[in-house]
């Protein structure tokens, strides 16, 4: 049973007559716990009895753990997580740039919504980043509850309000969804090797990391599905469930030092591992490419090395944004002038483009979700499945988009003669 004892204050090395009360109680392991600073014996004993009641009921939280510094617990929490590498890198960036400078030395028990919301309003980063920071803090505080450092999470279920508005930087529909003619013109500018990367992104919707990670043995495989007394077949690209995406991110060693990791990993989530049906024209282009391509990965530099995002950016930007002419000079080749085709175009925009085209040609939603690597929402995601007629209609629609764009451009070949 809890009891209390006096703790005399000391001044100049001598005990005074002034005192507070210290509570003594039995912890779950049978050892004696204590808590000081109570003004009266009754409040100390009452607090101790509450601790022992909570211990008997299995809801006790050790006061020492609740006073652990937020920054110390973050290290423990991050070690216990097993997210994808880029997710871990993004979390550390949020922590080191925004969260820890303010909350590193705060006791877990001291974190409260009032102060967190007030702090969030002072951040000068994008609204989305601010929300990510608060959501990450809430996840960490949930971990503190699960680890029995806190009785509850004061951030759970709370919603940020009063954040300053971001500048109007969202792209318009015209800036996000490329016209098929623009996709083909961009591909011609880049040539058969790099231009095929653009065409494949727009007509399959693969993510950048899925395209760069695509291997030869997962290209031009065949889908076979029973239908109408026979078998429906079509060529596919496979996003492998084990090594379907190229990952680039920083990892930390046991000393906390960062180093870059580049390698193949599972795709973003379970639904991202998928077979993507190819329209006939794209299957033919890929076959022609692979017939003379000596490397294992389909979309790489000329030497077969994986693209760095920054290097691919240097290739894409002038082709989409335009460039000035450059005469031939020593050590440099002549460059013709390129007018702008779609300034600001990104690989993510090409993924947006593909899904918009799917909507345009009336692709059945369950098939559209599957091909994009998304989870079909609700119970219908369990009961509905793509059928061969759905797949054929999608492929016919994408083929028609390509053929109509070629007619509009007056081309018979993307790469010219």
C-alpha positions in Angstrom: 0.0 0.0 0.0 1.3 3.5 -0.8 2.6 5.7 1.9 4.3 9.1 2.2 7.4 10.5 3.9 8.8 14.0 4.4 11.5 15.4 2.3 13.2 18.3 3.9 14.5 21.2 1.8 18.2 22.0 2.0 19.7 25.5 1.8 23.5 26.2 1.8 24.1 22.6 2.6 21.9 22.5 5.7 18.5 20.9 6.2 15.8 23.4 6.9 12.5 23.0 8.6 10.5 23.3 5.4 9.6 20.1 3.6 7.4 18.5 0.9 6.1 14.9 0.7 7.4 12.0 -1.2 5.1 9.1 -2.2 6.3 5.5 -2.0 4.4 2.8 -3.9 5.0 -0.7 -5.3 5.8 -1.0 -9.0 4.7 -4.0 -11.2 8.1 -5.7 -10.8 7.8 -5.6 -7.0 10.3 -2.8 -6.7 9.6 0.4 -4.8 8.8 3.5 -6.8 8.7 7.1 -5.6 7.5 10.5 -6.6 8.4 13.7 -4.9 7.1 17.2 -4.6 3.6 16.8 -3.1 2.5 19.6 -0.8 0.6 17.4 1.7 0.8 13.8 2.9 -2.8 13.2 1.8 -2.1 14.2 -1.8 1.0 12.0 -1.9 -0.8 9.0 -0.6 -3.7 9.6 -2.9 -1.4 9.8 -5.9 0.3 6.5 -4.8 -3.0 4.7 -4.4 -4.0 5.8 -7.9 -0.7 4.3 -9.3 -1.3 1.0 -7.5 -4.9 0.9 -8.7 -3.7 1.5 -12.3 -1.1 -1.2 -11.9 -3.8 -3.7 -10.8 -6.0 -2.8 -13.7 -3.1 -3.0 -16.3 -3.3 0.6 -17.3 -0.3 2.0 -15.4 2.3 4.2 -17.1 5.7 4.7 -15.5 6.1 8.4 -14.7 9.8 8.1 -15.5 9.1 6.9 -19.0 6.5 9.7 -19.5 9.2 12.2 -18.8 11.5 10.8 -21.5 12.6 13.4 -24.0 10.8 13.4 -27.3 14.0 13.4 -29.2 15.2 10.3 -27.3 12.0 8.4 -28.0 12.1 9.4 -31.7 15.4 7.5 -32.1 13.8 4.4 -30.4 10.6 4.7 -32.5 12.5 5.1 -35.8 14.6 2.0 -35.1 11.4 0.0 -34.5 9.8 1.0 -37.9 10.3 -0.9 -41.1 9.0 1.4 -43.9 10.2 1.6 -47.4 13.6 3.3 -47.6 12.3 6.5 -49.2 9.6 6.8 -46.6 12.2 6.5 -43.8 14.3 9.2 -45.5 11.3 11.5 -45.8 10.5 11.0 -42.1 14.1 11.9 -41.1 13.9 15.0 -43.3 10.7 16.2 -41.5 12.2 15.4 -38.1 15.5 17.1 -38.6 14.3 20.1 -40.5 11.2 21.0 -38.6 10.2 18.8 -35.6 13.3 18.2 -33.5 14.5 21.8 -33.4 11.4 22.6 -31.4 10.5 19.3 -29.6 13.8 17.4 -29.2 14.2 18.3 -25.5 10.4 18.3 -24.5 9.2 15.6 -22.2 6.7 13.3 -23.8 4.1 14.1 -21.1 4.5 17.8 -21.9 3.5 17.6 -25.5 -0.1 19.0 -26.0 -2.3 20.0 -28.8 -2.4 23.7 -27.9 1.4 24.1 -28.3 1.7 21.8 -31.3 -0.9 23.7 -33.2 0.6 27.1 -32.3 4.0 25.8 -33.4 2.6 24.4 -36.7 1.3 27.9 -37.6 4.8 29.3 -37.3 6.3 27.0 -39.9 7.1 28.6 -43.2 7.2 25.4 -45.3 4.3 24.3 -47.6 1.0 23.5 -45.9 1.3 19.8 -47.0 4.7 19.7 -45.3 3.3 21.2 -42.1 0.5 18.7 -42.1 3.0 15.8 -42.7 5.0 17.0 -39.7 2.0 17.1 -37.3 0.8 13.7 -38.6 4.3 12.3 -38.0 4.3 13.6 -34.5 1.0 12.0 -33.8 2.2 8.7 -35.1 5.2 8.9 -32.8 3.0 9.8 -29.9 0.8 6.8 -30.7 4.0 4.8 -30.5 4.7 6.3 -27.0 1.2 5.1 -26.0 1.8 1.6 -27.4 5.2 1.5 -25.6 3.5 2.4 -22.3 5.2 5.7 -22.0 1.9 7.7 -22.1 -1.6 6.9 -21.2 -3.1 8.6 -24.3 -2.0 10.6 -27.3 -3.1 14.3 -27.0 -2.7 14.7 -30.8 -4.9 11.9 -31.9 -7.9 12.9 -34.0 -7.0 16.6 -33.9 -7.2 18.7 -37.1 -5.0 21.7 -37.9 -6.8 25.0 -38.6 -5.7 28.5 -39.4 -2.7 27.6 -41.5 -1.6 30.3 -43.9 -2.5 29.6 -47.5 0.0 28.4 -50.0 0.7 30.4 -53.1 -1.4 29.4 -56.0 1.1 26.9 -57.5 -1.2 24.0 -58.5 -1.0 23.2 -62.2 -4.1 23.6 -64.4 -5.6 20.7 -66.2 -3.9 21.8 -69.4 -0.5 21.9 -67.6 -1.0 18.4 -66.1 -2.5 16.3 -68.8 -0.5 16.1 -72.0 -2.1 16.0 -75.5 -1.1 12.8 -77.3 0.4 14.8 -80.1 2.7 16.5 -77.5 3.8 13.1 -76.1 4.7 12.0 -79.6 6.5 15.2 -80.5 8.4 15.0 -77.2 9.4 11.4 -77.9 10.7 12.3 -81.4 12.8 15.1 -80.0 14.5 12.7 -77.6 14.9 9.9 -80.1 14.1 6.2 -80.0 16.1 5.4 -76.9 14.9 8.1 -74.5 11.7 9.0 -76.3 10.4 5.5 -75.8 10.6 6.2 -72.1 8.2 9.0 -72.5 5.7 7.1 -74.7 5.7 4.1 -72.3 5.0 6.4 -69.3 2.1 8.1 -71.1 0.5 4.9 -72.5 1.0 2.6 -69.4 0.9 5.0 -66.4 3.9 3.3 -64.8 5.6 5.4 -62.1 9.1 6.7 -62.8 10.8 4.2 -60.5 8.8 1.3 -62.0 9.9 2.3 -65.5 13.6 2.7 -64.5 13.4 -0.6 -62.6 11.8 -2.5 -65.4 13.8 -5.6 -66.5 13.9 -7.3 -69.8 12.4 -10.6 -68.6 9.4 -8.7 -67.3 8.8 -6.9 -70.6 6.5 -8.3 -73.3 5.2 -11.1 -71.2 1.8 -12.5 -72.2 -1.5 -12.3 -70.4 -3.7 -15.4 -71.0 -7.3 -15.3 -69.9 -10.1 -17.7 -70.9 -12.8 -16.0 -72.9 -15.6 -16.8 -75.3 -14.6 -20.4 -75.8 -11.0 -19.5 -76.4 -8.2 -17.6 -74.8 -7.7 -13.8 -74.7 -4.0 -12.8 -75.0 -2.2 -9.6 -74.9 1.4 -8.4 -74.2 2.1 -7.0 -70.8 4.7 -5.2 -68.7 5.1 -6.8 -65.2 5.9 -4.7 -62.2 7.6 -7.4 -60.1 6.4 -7.7 -56.5 10.0 -8.3 -55.3 12.2 -6.1 -57.4 9.7 -3.9 -59.3 11.0 -0.4 -58.6 14.3 1.4 -58.4 14.8 3.0 -55.1 17.0 6.0 -54.3 17.3 7.2 -50.7 19.6 7.9 -47.9 20.2 5.2 -45.2 21.8 5.7 -41.8 24.5 3.5 -40.3 24.8 2.7 -36.6 26.6 6.0 -36.1 23.8 8.0 -37.7 25.8 8.9 -40.9 24.0 9.1 -44.1 24.8 7.2 -47.3 23.0 6.8 -50.6 21.3 3.6 -51.4 20.3 2.7 -55.0 18.8 -0.6 -55.8 15.7 -2.6 -56.7 13.0 -3.0 -54.1 9.3 -4.0 -54.0 7.0 -1.4 -55.5 5.1 1.2 -53.5 2.4 -1.2 -52.2 0.8 -4.6 -52.8 -1.5 -3.2 -55.5 1.4 -1.7 -57.4 2.8 -5.1 -58.2 0.8 -5.7 -61.4 0.7 -6.7 -65.0 0.0 -3.7 -67.3 -1.6 -4.4 -70.7 0.1 -2.9 -73.7 -1.6 -1.5 -76.8 -0.3 -3.1 -80.1 1.8 -0.1 -81.3 3.6 0.1 -77.9 4.3 -3.6 -77.9 5.9 -3.3 -81.3 8.0 -0.3 -80.3 9.3 -2.2 -77.2 10.1 -5.3 -79.3 12.1 -3.2 -81.8 13.9 -1.6 -78.9 14.8 -4.8 -77.1 16.0 -6.5 -80.3 19.0 -4.2 -80.5 19.3 -3.4 -76.7 22.1 -5.3 -74.9 21.3 -4.3 -71.3 19.2 -6.1 -68.7 17.1 -3.0 -67.8 14.8 -1.6 -70.5 15.1 2.2 -69.7 18.6 3.2 -68.8 21.3 5.5 -70.1 23.1 4.4 -73.3 25.7 2.6 -71.2 23.0 0.6 -69.3 23.3 2.5 -66.0 20.2 3.5 -64.0 19.1 7.0 -64.4 19.7 9.4 -61.6 16.6 11.6 -61.2 18.6 14.7 -61.7 20.2 13.4 -64.9 16.9 12.4 -66.4 15.6 15.9 -65.4 18.4 17.4 -67.5 17.2 15.3 -70.5 13.5 16.0 -70.1 13.6 19.7 -69.3 14.9 21.2 -72.6 12.8 18.8 -74.6 9.6 19.9 -72.9 10.5 23.5 -72.1 12.4 24.3 -75.2 16.1 25.5 -75.7 18.1 27.9 -77.7 20.2 26.8 -80.6 23.9 26.1 -80.0 26.5 26.1 -82.8 29.1 23.4 -83.0 32.1 24.2 -81.0 35.2 22.3 -79.8 34.0 19.4 -77.6 30.3 20.1 -78.1 27.8 19.1 -80.8 25.5 21.5 -82.6 22.0 21.8 -81.1 19.0 22.9 -83.0 16.6 25.3 -81.4 13.5 23.7 -79.7 10.4 25.6 -79.1 8.4 24.8 -75.9 6.1 21.8 -76.1 4.7 21.6 -72.6 6.8 23.7 -70.1 7.1 22.1 -66.7 6.0 18.6 -67.8 7.1 15.9 -65.3 7.0 12.1 -65.4 4.3 12.3 -62.7 2.3 14.5 -65.2 2.5 11.6 -67.7 1.0 9.3 -65.1 -1.8 11.8 -64.6 -2.1 11.9 -68.4 -2.5 8.1 -68.7 -5.2 7.9 -66.1 -7.1 10.9 -67.7 -6.9 9.1 -71.0 -8.4 6.0 -69.4 -11.3 8.1 -68.2 -11.6 9.7 -71.6 -12.0 6.3 -73.4 -14.4 4.9 -70.8 -12.2 2.3 -69.2 -14.1 0.3 -66.6 -13.1 1.7 -63.2 -12.0 -1.7 -61.7 -9.6 -2.2 -64.7 -8.4 1.4 -64.5 -7.6 1.1 -60.8 -5.7 -2.2 -61.5 -3.7 -0.8 -64.3 -2.6 2.2 -62.3 -1.7 0.1 -59.3 -4.4 1.6 -57.1 -6.8 -0.2 -54.7 -10.4 -0.2 -55.9 -12.3 1.3 -53.0 -15.1 -0.3 -50.9 -16.6 -3.8 -51.0 -16.8 -3.5 -54.9 -13.1 -3.9 -54.9 -13.7 -7.5 -53.6 -16.5 -8.4 -56.0 -15.6 -6.7 -59.3 -12.8 -8.1 -61.5 -11.5 -7.0 -65.0 -12.8 -9.2 -67.9 -11.2 -9.7 -71.3 -13.8 -7.5 -73.1 -12.9 -4.7 -70.6 -9.2 -5.2 -71.4 -9.8 -5.3 -75.2 -11.8 -2.1 -75.0 -9.1 -0.3 -73.1 -6.4 -1.4 -75.5 -8.5 -0.4 -78.5 -9.0 3.0 -77.0 -5.3 3.6 -76.3 -4.4 2.4 -79.8 -6.9 4.8 -81.3 -5.5 7.7 -79.2 -2.1 6.9 -80.7 -3.3 6.5 -84.3 -5.4 9.7 -84.2 -2.4 11.7 -82.9 -0.2 10.2 -85.7 -2.8 11.2 -88.3 -3.1 14.7 -86.8 0.7 15.1 -87.0 0.9 13.6 -90.5 3.4 11.0 -89.3 3.9 7.4 -90.3 6.6 6.8 -87.7 7.3 8.5 -84.4 11.0 8.6 -85.0 10.8 9.9 -88.5 12.6 8.5 -91.6 
